[in-house]
Each structure stands twice: as C-alpha cells, then as structure tokens.
Amino acid sequence: NGEEPLYCLCRQVSYGDMVACDNDECPYEWFHYECVGLTEPPKGTWYCAECLSKIKKQR
C-alpha cells in the first residue's frame, strides 16, 4: 500500500533527526528531535515522557 509507518507524538512519518525511546514497550518508538525538545543526540539512555512517567509510577 506504500504507506510509511507513523512515529512520534505527532504521528508523522520519519524525517530529519530522530531519537529512539529506550523502553522496548514504547508505543511510539521513534521521536523527531523537535517534537521532544532535543537539538542533539541524548547522552546515554533516553525515555520519552510517556514511558518515563510509567517507569516512575512502577518504582
């Protein structure tokens, strides 16, 4: 069908610089830098806000 998968909170196709959430269960998986406030690759482990919130609740 030629449809590209949708990523990020904005539910758009992959473009530009993107970062992957380090939670294997992340519903979004990949994020555009500008959508999550990044201007360069994060150092170390990075979780999106949704997964970070879930992780904090589990502790």
SVG drawing of the C-alpha trace seen along z (x, -y; Angstrom):
<svg xmlns="http://www.w3.org/2000/svg" viewBox="-2 -22 28 26">
<polyline fill="none" stroke="black" stroke-width="0.4" points="0.0,0.0 3.1,-2.3 2.2,-3.8 5.1,-4.7 4.9,-3.9 4.0,-6.7 6.1,-7.6 6.4,-10.2 3.8,-12.0 2.9,-13.9 2.1,-10.6 4.1,-11.6 6.5,-9.7 10.2,-9.5 12.1,-12.6 15.1,-14.6 16.9,-13.7 15.1,-11.2 15.7,-9.5 14.5,-6.1 12.9,-5.6 14.9,-3.1 11.8,-1.4 11.2,1.7 7.5,1.4 7.2,-2.2 4.1,-2.7 5.8,-5.4 9.3,-4.0 10.9,-6.9 10.6,-10.7 11.5,-13.7 14.1,-15.9 11.9,-19.0 8.8,-17.2 10.7,-16.2 12.8,-19.3 16.2,-17.9 18.8,-19.6 21.4,-16.9 21.6,-13.2 21.0,-12.5 23.8,-11.0 23.1,-7.6 19.6,-6.2 16.7,-8.2 13.0,-7.7 10.1,-9.6 7.9,-11.5 5.1,-8.9 7.5,-6.0 9.4,-8.0 6.1,-8.6 5.2,-4.9 8.7,-4.0 8.4,-6.4 5.0,-5.0 6.4,-1.5 9.1,-2.4"/>
</svg>
